[in-house]
């Protein structure tokens, strides 16, 4: 996995991810959503070392959504 890909995705998709998740969960959860997005990019940088998913943007959004739903 190329480290530049994570940087590119963070710059170009993290804002969109926050926006999408805010529409799903509401503005009152913005702090949790922002933390989930950041955690997801850290997780991606570690787990994508061996193999990158076919649709990285979808993977990131789904993983961040799941992170918000964690108790």
LUMKEVEX-507867 format. One line per 5 residues: number of its first residue (from 1); their letters; for each residue x, y, z of C-alpha. Coordinates in nm, 2 decimals. Each point is the difference from the previous one (the first is absolute). Layout:
BEGIN
NUM) a) X Y Z; ...
This chain:
BEGIN
1) xxxxx) 0.00 0.00 0.00; 0.13 0.34 -0.09; 0.00 0.24 0.29; -0.09 0.28 -0.23; -0.33 -0.16 -0.06
6) xxxxx) -0.11 0.04 0.36; 0.11 0.36 -0.01; -0.19 0.06 -0.31; -0.31 -0.17 0.13; 0.02 0.19 0.33
11) xxxxx) 0.03 0.34 -0.18; -0.28 -0.07 -0.25; -0.24 -0.22 0.18; 0.01 0.06 0.37; -0.22 0.31 -0.02
16) xxxxx) -0.25 -0.19 -0.22; 0.00 -0.29 0.25; -0.07 0.24 0.29; -0.28 0.16 -0.20; -0.16 -0.34 -0.09
21) xxxxx) 0.02 -0.13 0.36; -0.13 0.33 0.14; -0.31 -0.04 -0.22; -0.05 -0.36 0.12; 0.07 0.06 0.38
26) xxxxx) -0.07 0.37 0.04; 0.20 0.30 0.08; -0.01 -0.06 0.37; 0.24 -0.30 -0.05; 0.26 0.21 -0.20
31) xxxxx) 0.28 -0.06 0.26; -0.05 -0.38 -0.02; -0.02 0.01 -0.38; 0.32 0.19 -0.04; 0.18 -0.24 0.24
36) xxxxx) -0.14 -0.30 -0.19; 0.13 0.14 -0.33; 0.34 0.06 0.14; 0.01 -0.34 0.16; -0.11 -0.16 -0.33
41) xxxxx) 0.29 0.16 -0.19; 0.25 -0.13 0.26; -0.16 -0.35 -0.03; 0.03 0.02 -0.38; 0.36 0.10 0.01
46) xxxxx) 0.08 -0.31 0.21; -0.24 -0.26 -0.16; 0.07 0.11 -0.36; 0.37 -0.07 0.02; -0.05 -0.35 -0.16
51) xxxxx) -0.30 0.06 -0.21; -0.21 0.29 -0.10; -0.38 -0.04 -0.03; -0.16 0.02 -0.35; -0.20 0.31 0.10
56) xxxxx) 0.20 0.19 0.26; -0.24 0.29 0.04; -0.29 -0.24 0.07; 0.21 -0.20 0.24; 0.09 0.32 0.19
61) xxxxx) -0.35 0.13 0.02; -0.14 -0.34 0.11; 0.28 -0.05 0.26; -0.06 0.35 0.14; -0.38 -0.06 0.02
66) xxxxx) 0.07 -0.32 0.19; 0.23 0.18 0.23; -0.27 0.25 0.09; -0.24 -0.28 0.07; 0.24 -0.17 0.24
71) x) -0.11 0.02 0.37
